[in-house]
Amino acid sequence: MLESQLPILIVLLGLGTMAKVITVRSGGEPGSLARLGPAVLMPGRLQVPSLLVCAAGEVFLATGLLLSTHPFFRWGTVAFFALSTYVLLELRRRRPDAGCGCFGEVSSTPVGLRSIGRTVALTGMAMVSVWAPVPGWTAMTHPSWLTAAGVAVLALLSPEIEELIDRVRYRAPCEQRRGPAESATLARLRASGPWRAHRDELVSPEPYDSWRELCWRFFAFRNHQRDDVVFAVYLSGRRPAVRMAVVSGEDSGSMPEYTPVSA
């Protein structure tokens, strides 16, 4: 049953990769990456590359464990989690306010004994899996009770689960939550039906202005009649609502000025 922990290692490495990439792509508040390991140990300009390098290493190891029995991937996984344990110990000593960053922004809770215990357990699982006679994909199709036991141990050692539960139970209203990056919202707009219906009318595909009002982000364009074409994209949901309005150039100059409402 040496291969029983391979599915856990592969899934966790994959989740770590996705979470780090999502954290980097979503932007975040200024300085937020400086509170996540391993970025916390790097200068400002190297924080994003360090997270991406870590994510690339995780997906490389996960792929090797899944498809191969080569010792390089098995021992590489042992080294990765052993090094992670050392990094967490350093973070706890040097930056007790920083999170481990194991699963991106979700792992922002300061490093504690549970996070360190998890990497120690994963190092042990990886060590046992070194001599597994089958690749990971075979082990994933035949899970055992030892696999379930490993999942239970890691669940007890993962503070991220409690963090996710708290976020669901005490989720802030939409207008108080940090929205997706402006580029991501613009991409959602360009994938919508209202955009496809009116894009040929626009002078330029790039907005000349954008702003946020509560749960909406607005993008202003000009059409060939020099009117303002304003799209509004809702900031919540996988398929956000998109609205469009055209303001005549003759009317826009007479519109009263107003102060945007900030969330």
Secondary structure, DSSP 8 states (H G I E B T S, - for coil): -GGGGHHHHHHHHHHHHHHHHHHHHT--STTGGGGBTTGGGS-GGGHHHHHHHHHHHHHHHHHHHHH---HHHHHHHHHHHHHHHHHHHHHHHH-TT-B--TTGGGG-SB--HHHHHHHHHHHHHHHHHTT-SS-HHHHHHS--HHHHHHHHHHHHT-HHHHHHHHHHHT---GGGS----HHHHHHHHHTSHHHHHHGGGBS-SS-SEEEEETTEEEEEEEBTTS-EEEEEEESSSSS--EEEEEE-HHHHTTS--------
